[in-house]
Amino acid sequence: MSVNIQEQFQKLGLGEKIILIAGPLLFIVSFLPWYSISFEAFGFSESITRSAWQSPGAIWSMLAVFIGLVMTGLIAAVRFGNVKLPEMPQGVTWGRIMLGLGSASALLVVIKLISESSFLGFGFYIGIILVIALAAGGFLTFQEEKRGGRADAGPAGGGTEPPGGGGADAGPSI
């Protein structure tokens, strides 16, 4: 079965691969220190860290992590499962949705940065790289869809074909 998953992963577009890697990594990184402060007083030293799930501005990073997991889940469900995504209204495509979700996750972390930019921990820097990767993955999936001219295709061609279906000329992913 793992060979099948490897083969399916190889068939993914670059944007989908980036999203499938960046989404879960963002979730893991969200538990690392995003803010860190150390101080010393009266001979005692103390260090306090805060993850993406804690203040300041926890809602912004929690939403960004949630969006990353939704993006990952959509691609994984369609590509590796037997999920068929619903048809979208005229002019709305899954590539555009991925582009919007990736951009929204990056914007949310930028809002968190603007709201509190002092005492940033190493987790924040890794997190901002990962949300930029999600935005780039969304952009690439949108570009792949646009080049292939398949406005009805969901993640991995989920609009009308089964995951991985259609052969080499099936068009782009997402």
N, C-alpha and C positions, 0 to 999 in steps of 0.2 A: 504494500500500500504506500509506503514512503517513496518508492520509485515513481508511482503515479503522481504523487504530490509534487515531487521534484520536476517531473515532466510538465505538469500543469504550471508550476512556477516559472519554468523556462519560457512558456508561451505567453506569459504576461507582458504587457507593455512596460516600459521603463517607469512611467508614472505610477502604475499599480505596484510595481516592486518597491519603489521608494515609500509609498504609503503603507504597504504591508510591513515594512521594517520600522519606519519612523513612528507609527501609531503605538504599537506595543512598547517600544523603547521610551516614548514619552510617558506612558503610564508608569513604567518602572522608575524613570528619572523623577517623576513627581513625588516620590518618597524620599529623595535625597534633599540635602539642605539647599533651599532656594534663597534663604537669608541666614546670615550668620553674624553674630556680634560677640566679641570677647571683651571683658573688662576686668579690672583689678582694683580692689579697694580694701584698705586696712589689712593687707597681707593675704587676702583671699582673692582667688581668680575664678571667674565664671565664664562659661561660654554657652550661648543660647543659639539654637538653630530652629528654623521654621521651614517646613516643607511646602510644596505647592498647595497642600490641602489645609494649610493653616494661614492665619492672618500674617501680613497685611494683604488685603485684596484677594482673598482665597477664591472668591466666586469666579474671577477672571481666569485663573489657571485651572480651576475645576472644569469650567465650561470648555476650555481649550483641550484638556485631556479627554473629556467626553466626546468632543467632536472628532478627535483623532481615533478614538475607539469605534465610533460610528462609521467613519470612513473605512477603517480596517475591516470592520464587520461586514459592510456592504460588499466589498471586493471578495473577501473570503467566502461569504455565503454563496455568492453567484459563481465564483470561480471554482471553489472546491466542494461546494454542496450542490444540491439540485434546486436552488431557489431561483425563481423567475421574478424579476422586478416588474412593477406595474408600468403600463404605458404612461408617458408624460404628455401634458398638453402641448399644443403646437408651439414651437420655439423654445421649449424647455427640454434640455437633454441631461443625461446623467453626467456627462463631461462638464457641463456648466455647473451642475450641483456640486461636483467634486472640487471644481475651481473655487466656488463660493465657500464651501466648507473649509478648505485649506486656508483660504485668505482670512476667513473669520477666526480661525484658531490663531493665526499669526497676529491678527489685530488685537485679540483678547490678551495675549501675552505682552504686547506692546503697551496696552492700557495698564496692565499690572506694573510694567516697568515705569511708566510715567507716574503712576500713583505712589510708588515707593521705590526710589532708585538707590537708596543708600544701603550699605551692608549686604550687598548681593553675594550669595554663595555660589559654589561651583555648579550646583544643580540648576540654577537659573540660567547660566550660560549654556549648559548642555540643552536645557529645555527650549531656549530660544532658537538654537540651531535646529532642533527637531521640528518645531512648528514651522520654521522656514522650509524645512524639507517637506513637510505636509503640503504647504502652499505650492512649492515647486512640483510636487507629485500631482496635485490637483491641476496645475497649469499644463503639465505634460499630458495628462489624460485628456484634458480638453483639446489640446493640440492634436493628439493622436486621433481623437474622434473627428475633429474638424477636417483633418487630412483625408480620412477615410470616407467622409461624407455620410456617416451613419448616425443621423440625429436620433433614431429610435433605440439605439443600443444602450443598454445599461452597463454597469461594470462588467467587463470581460465579455461584452456582447450579449448581455442578459436580456436584451429587448425581445428577440425573437428566436434565438438559438440556445441550445443547452450549453453549459460551460465547456469551453474548448471545442465546441462543435463548429462545423463548417470548413475545416481544413485550413491550409495556409492562406487562401484568398478570402477568408471570412471577414476581413476588415480589422480595424483596430480594436484594442480593448477599450473599455469605458467609452 
